Every structure is written in C-alpha cells, then in structure tokens.
Amino acid sequence: NAGVMQNPRHLVRRRGQEARLRCSPMKGHSHVYWYRQLPEEGLKFMVYLQKENIIDESGMPKERFSAEFPKEGPSILRIQQVVRGDSAAYFCASSPQDRGTNYGYTFGSGTRLTVV
Amino acid sequence: AQSVTQLDSHVSVSEGTPVLLRCNYSSSYSPSLFWYVQHPNKGLQLLLKYTSAATLVKGINGFEAEFKKSETSFHLTKPSAHMSDAAEYFCVVSGFRGRANQAGTALIFGKGTTLSVSS
C-alpha cells in the first residue's frame, strides 16, 4: 500500500511561468489536503478537497492559485505566473472518508518549488 | 481559535542524554494533538498523537508526550537521544471546521523546533 505520492520532488520555474504540482492520495483515501511550508516556518493549510469538490479553500491565495481533485487521477495544485515568493515546499496529505479530527493525516514527501 | 506555540526554536543535546521539546496549545474544545518529525529534505512523519484517551502517549523511535490539560502543554520527550533524532519537530493541533468529527479539519502547525544531537 503505497503512501501519499507527490511529484515532482523538485520543480524549478522562472518568474511568470506556471507550476503544476501533483498528489496521489493513499489507496482508499478520498480526501486531500494541501499545505505550504515557507522557509523556517511551520506548514500552513491551503485547501481541502474531495473528489470533484473543493470543501475548504480558505488558506489559498485569492489569485494565481487553484486546486482540483478530479474523479480520475491525482489532485493538482496549480500556480500561475509564479513569483519568487511562491518558492516553498508544498505538502499533500490524505485521509479516508468520514474520519474525524482524531486521524493523523499521512503526508507525502513534498514538492520543493524554486522560482528563479 | 486553535493555536500552538513551540517554546524553543532550537534544542541541542548530546547523544545519550534526554530530549525535551516543549509545546503549548490553545483550544476552545478538547483538541487532538500530534507531533510530526521532518528530516532534511524529507516528508513529514507522524511520531505520535493524542486523541483524548491516555494522557501519556507513546510514539515511534522511543518518543513519548504527555497531555497536561491544566498546563495546556504537550511536551515531547525521549530518555536518550540518538544521532538519527536530529531533525525538525512540529507540534500540531487539530483545527476545527464545521461539525465535530467531520473529516477535513485543518491541522495547525507550530513553527518547529530544530533538534541537534552531538556526539
């Protein structure tokens, strides 16, 4: 049973380009969460998705950022027109359906985005 | 609102000596609390979690943490440090969105404590 898979592990983009980060949840998990870790900071919640549905995007910047979790395939975090301040590690976590706050989410290894 | 404060940004110990990483939390309800570890350029690994059962929680790699409601603390300890314990440690409280026991509540992370272990 593979864990949460994120790719790519490292991504370098020039300012103004688009970044697409992918997350495949654990088998049987239908909830996906995206977190961002800025340098020397803890992780900050960005967005929570179920299949084909955004449940909570209160942590997402209002512009340039979007997320989806289609019926088939991985969840995608998309950042348009990247800027240097987007450089961070982006982590994805997943959990099964109908699990409550007691569940310790399983995180992927993250995608480290560098904007040059 | 929920919040978590890690009292030390950096802790240095010698191999074989005890480890204490301090964490205080704030929560308007009975929280779930976690400790995660992150080794350099690696993902996050769950060390242990408290979910309103026993107040002394044992985790992996010899770590344990004690939930003290009166002190709103959830300090992480280990009797004897090993070189491989050098990493970043995050104290986490489960945030609350919507109904209780609803999946998808956000995790609120502390800023982390870097543990250095010298030989």
Interface residues (C-beta under 8 A of the other chain):
Chain A: H31 Y33 Y35 E40 E41 G42 L43 K44 F45 Y48 Q50 I55 D56 G59 F91 A93 S95 P96 Q97 D98 R99 G100 T101 N102 Y103 G104 Y105 T106 F107 G108 S109 G110 R112
Chain B: S32 F34 Y36 N41 K42 G43 L44 Q45 L46 K49 T51 S52 F90 S94 G95 F96 R97 A100 N101 Q102 A103 G104 T105 A106 L107 I108 F109 G110 K111 G112
